[in-house]
Amino acid sequence: MRDSYSPRTALPQYSALLAGLALAISQYFIFVYAPMEQTMGIVQKIFYFHLPLAWWSLISFFTVFVASAMYLKKRIWFWDNLAGAAAEVGVLLAALALVTGSIWGRHSWGVWWTWDPRLTTTLVMWFVYAGYLMLRSMGLARERRAVVCAVLGIIAFIDVPLVFFSARLWRSIHPSVFASRGGGLEPEMMTTALVCVACFGFLWFALTAIRTRQLADTDRLDSIATTDDL
């Protein structure tokens, strides 16, 4: 196993500052720029949180897939740490997407939950990656755990395309935001949705970068402890 501790930089700190600024900008678009929806009123604005949370959770799990493949190829700790960090962020964002989606669905469909293809595949995805995180917390040898998690991280990605295309593959009441008909969004709403997706991207990057560094620091501490024991 090759050591791959990257030099410490201020990138996580700077990305956190940019994330804070981006989130402030998104709040302006959500509560000032975007018009009020006539039927749902203020509750509709939770959509601008739900959409970015859902999209960036999928990007998180795609990152797990890529990082897992790279770890199996390179056997460098950085890729394992990145996969673990992205999985943690992805599970968090997916959980928040399910919660915000349920709130939106309660006011739009009249129920908190329905076994719609999009919702069902998303819930399955959440359970799969929650299991992935449980595996990472098991007391296996560091290298063995990394290999097993990398294999699972690749296999688990099978559900991610199903989540993305579920509303198109099967009959679904879940709206398709960027459909050819525009998804029923006014231009200002569409602009706000795109801005929020971009702004939440800064938050995703900051969380992933910070958590990846924390996992790398854990490796450093474990290495020092092992050296001292010898």
C-alpha positions as CSV (number, residue, x, y, z in Angstrom):
1,M,0.0,0.0,0.0
2,R,1.4,3.4,-1.0
3,D,1.1,6.3,1.3
4,S,-0.7,9.2,-0.4
5,Y,-1.2,11.9,2.2
6,S,-1.7,15.0,0.2
7,P,-0.1,18.3,1.3
8,R,-2.3,20.3,3.5
9,T,-3.8,23.3,1.8
10,A,-6.4,25.9,2.6
11,L,-8.8,24.6,0.0
12,P,-11.4,23.2,2.5
13,Q,-11.5,26.6,4.4
14,Y,-11.8,28.6,1.2
15,S,-14.5,26.3,-0.1
16,A,-16.4,26.6,3.1
17,L,-16.4,30.4,2.8
18,L,-17.5,30.2,-0.8
19,A,-20.3,27.8,0.2
20,G,-21.6,30.3,2.8
21,L,-21.6,33.1,0.2
22,A,-23.3,30.9,-2.4
23,L,-26.0,29.8,0.1
24,A,-26.7,33.4,0.9
25,I,-27.1,34.2,-2.8
26,S,-29.5,31.2,-3.2
27,Q,-31.7,32.5,-0.4
28,Y,-32.1,35.8,-2.2
29,F,-33.2,34.0,-5.4
30,I,-35.6,31.7,-3.4
31,F,-37.3,34.2,-1.2
32,V,-37.0,37.5,-3.2
33,Y,-36.5,36.7,-6.9
34,A,-38.7,33.7,-7.4
35,P,-42.4,34.4,-7.6
36,M,-44.9,32.9,-5.2
37,E,-46.6,29.8,-6.5
38,Q,-50.4,30.4,-6.6
39,T,-51.6,27.0,-5.4
40,M,-49.0,25.9,-2.8
41,G,-47.8,29.3,-1.7
42,I,-44.7,29.6,0.5
43,V,-44.5,25.8,0.8
44,Q,-43.5,25.5,-2.9
45,K,-40.2,27.1,-2.1
46,I,-39.0,24.0,-0.4
47,F,-38.6,22.7,-3.9
48,Y,-35.5,24.9,-4.3
49,F,-33.9,23.0,-1.5
50,H,-35.2,19.6,-2.4
51,L,-33.9,19.6,-6.0
52,P,-30.3,20.5,-5.2
53,L,-30.2,18.0,-2.3
54,A,-31.4,15.2,-4.6
55,W,-29.1,16.0,-7.5
56,W,-26.0,16.4,-5.3
57,S,-26.7,13.2,-3.5
58,L,-26.6,11.5,-6.8
59,I,-23.3,13.2,-7.7
60,S,-22.0,12.1,-4.3
61,F,-22.7,8.5,-5.1
62,F,-21.2,8.9,-8.5
63,T,-18.1,10.2,-6.7
64,V,-18.1,7.1,-4.5
65,F,-18.2,4.9,-7.7
66,V,-15.3,6.7,-9.3
67,A,-13.2,6.9,-6.2
68,S,-13.8,3.2,-5.4
69,A,-12.7,2.2,-8.9
70,M,-9.6,4.4,-8.6
71,Y,-8.7,2.9,-5.2
72,L,-8.9,-0.6,-6.6
73,K,-6.6,0.5,-9.5
74,K,-4.1,2.7,-7.6
75,R,-4.4,1.4,-4.0
76,I,-3.9,4.9,-2.6
77,W,-5.6,5.9,0.6
78,F,-6.8,9.3,-0.8
79,W,-9.3,7.5,-3.0
80,D,-10.7,5.4,-0.2
81,N,-11.0,8.5,2.0
82,L,-12.7,10.4,-0.8
83,A,-15.2,7.5,-1.3
84,G,-16.0,7.5,2.4
85,A,-16.4,11.2,2.6
86,A,-18.6,11.4,-0.5
87,A,-20.8,8.5,0.8
88,E,-21.3,10.3,4.1
89,V,-22.3,13.5,2.4
90,G,-24.5,11.7,-0.1
91,V,-26.4,9.8,2.6
92,L,-27.0,13.1,4.5
93,L,-28.2,14.9,1.3
94,A,-30.4,12.0,0.3
95,A,-32.0,11.9,3.7
96,L,-32.7,15.6,3.5
97,A,-34.1,15.2,0.0
98,L,-36.5,12.5,1.2
99,V,-37.6,14.7,4.1
100,T,-38.1,17.8,2.0
101,G,-39.8,15.8,-0.7
102,S,-42.2,14.4,1.8
103,I,-43.1,17.9,3.0
104,W,-43.6,19.0,-0.6
105,G,-45.6,15.9,-1.4
106,R,-47.9,16.3,1.6
107,H,-49.1,19.7,0.3
108,S,-49.0,18.8,-3.4
109,W,-50.3,15.2,-3.4
110,G,-52.1,15.1,0.0
111,V,-49.9,12.3,1.4
112,W,-46.5,12.3,3.1
113,W,-45.4,9.2,1.2
114,T,-46.4,7.1,-1.8
115,W,-44.6,4.2,-3.3
116,D,-43.8,6.1,-6.5
117,P,-40.9,4.7,-8.6
118,R,-38.8,7.8,-7.9
119,L,-39.4,7.8,-4.2
120,T,-39.0,4.0,-3.9
121,T,-35.7,3.8,-5.8
122,T,-34.4,6.8,-3.8
123,L,-35.3,5.1,-0.5
124,V,-33.6,1.9,-1.6
125,M,-30.5,3.9,-2.6
126,W,-30.4,5.5,0.8
127,F,-30.5,2.1,2.6
128,V,-27.8,0.7,0.3
129,Y,-25.4,3.5,1.0
130,A,-26.3,3.6,4.7
131,G,-25.2,-0.1,4.7
132,Y,-22.0,1.0,3.0
133,L,-21.3,3.4,5.8
134,M,-22.0,0.7,8.4
135,L,-19.5,-1.6,6.6
136,R,-16.9,1.2,6.8
137,S,-17.4,1.5,10.5
138,M,-16.7,-2.2,11.1
139,G,-13.5,-3.3,12.8
140,L,-11.8,-4.8,9.8
141,A,-8.2,-4.3,8.9
142,R,-7.7,-1.0,7.1
143,E,-6.7,-2.4,3.8
144,R,-9.2,-5.2,3.8
145,R,-12.0,-2.8,4.7
146,A,-11.0,-0.4,1.9
147,V,-11.0,-3.2,-0.7
148,V,-14.4,-4.5,0.4
149,C,-15.9,-1.1,0.5
150,A,-14.5,-0.2,-2.9
151,V,-16.2,-3.3,-4.4
152,L,-19.5,-2.4,-2.7
153,G,-19.1,1.2,-3.7
154,I,-19.0,0.1,-7.4
155,I,-21.9,-2.4,-7.1
156,A,-24.1,0.0,-5.2
157,F,-24.0,2.6,-8.0
158,I,-26.4,0.3,-10.0
159,D,-29.3,2.0,-8.2
160,V,-28.2,5.5,-9.0
161,P,-29.2,5.6,-12.7
162,L,-32.5,3.9,-11.8
163,V,-33.2,6.8,-9.4
164,F,-32.4,9.4,-12.1
165,F,-34.4,7.7,-14.9
166,S,-37.2,6.2,-12.8
167,A,-39.7,9.0,-13.6
168,R,-39.1,8.4,-17.3
169,L,-38.9,4.6,-17.2
170,W,-42.1,4.0,-15.3
171,R,-45.4,5.8,-14.8
172,S,-44.6,8.3,-12.0
173,I,-46.5,11.2,-10.4
174,H,-43.1,12.7,-9.5
175,P,-42.7,15.9,-11.7
176,S,-39.9,16.0,-14.3
177,V,-38.5,19.4,-13.7
178,F,-36.5,19.8,-16.9
179,A,-38.9,18.1,-19.3
180,S,-39.4,19.3,-22.8
181,R,-42.5,21.2,-21.7
182,G,-40.4,23.0,-19.1
183,G,-41.8,21.1,-16.1
184,G,-44.4,23.8,-15.5
185,L,-41.9,26.3,-14.1
186,E,-42.0,29.9,-14.8
187,P,-38.7,31.4,-16.2
188,E,-37.9,33.0,-12.8
189,M,-38.5,29.7,-11.1
190,M,-36.3,27.8,-13.5
191,T,-33.5,30.3,-13.1
192,T,-33.8,30.0,-9.3
193,A,-33.7,26.2,-9.5
194,L,-30.5,26.3,-11.6
195,V,-28.9,28.9,-9.3
196,C,-29.7,26.8,-6.2
197,V,-28.2,23.7,-7.8
198,A,-25.0,25.6,-8.5
199,C,-24.9,27.2,-5.1
200,F,-25.5,23.9,-3.3
201,G,-22.6,22.5,-5.3
202,F,-20.2,24.7,-3.4
203,L,-21.7,23.3,-0.1
204,W,-21.2,19.8,-1.4
205,F,-17.6,20.4,-2.4
206,A,-16.8,22.0,1.0
207,L,-18.4,19.2,3.0
208,T,-16.6,16.5,0.9
209,A,-13.3,18.3,1.0
210,I,-13.4,18.8,4.8
211,R,-14.5,15.3,5.5
212,T,-11.8,13.8,3.2
213,R,-9.2,15.8,5.1
214,Q,-10.5,14.6,8.4
215,L,-10.3,11.0,7.3
216,A,-6.7,11.6,6.0
217,D,-5.8,13.1,9.4
218,T,-7.2,9.9,11.0
219,D,-4.9,7.8,8.9
220,R,-2.0,10.0,10.0
221,L,-2.9,9.5,13.7
222,D,-3.3,5.8,13.2
223,S,0.1,5.6,11.5
224,I,1.8,7.5,14.3
225,A,0.1,5.3,16.9
226,T,1.3,2.2,15.1
227,T,4.8,3.5,14.8
228,D,4.9,4.3,18.6
229,D,3.7,0.8,19.4
230,L,6.5,-0.7,17.4
